[in-house]
């Protein structure tokens, strides 16, 4: 089954795009998606990084915030000086996303522990 990445343009509020293991090449074409701030594209067939990076830069303009948040000492990106205002916004955006991920992980861990305890309890009752 082949899936067309152009269909992603219909997801107007999408912020994180995970496209791992899809056999995409350097010449994959994405729709313009300004809401996307994080793109994961591991284990694909990207062999021409400059071509691919240019596509990402043009189609996901807010990816810049993520890069700025991950490299605190970055002074210039895309031939433009990184402003303190941009740096502060990037820190704020990704601090919120990270805290959301960690609280979700705590909930998942708690649910797993609860399921494990329930299974253990059911096993004891049946014996």
Secondary structure, DSSP 8 states (H G I E B T S, - for coil): ----GGGGGG-TT--EEE-TTS--BTT------TT--EEE--SSB---HHHHHHHHHHH-TTHHHHHHHH-TT--EETTEE--HHHHHHHHHHHHHHHHHHHHHHHHHHHHHHHHHHHHHHHHHHH-
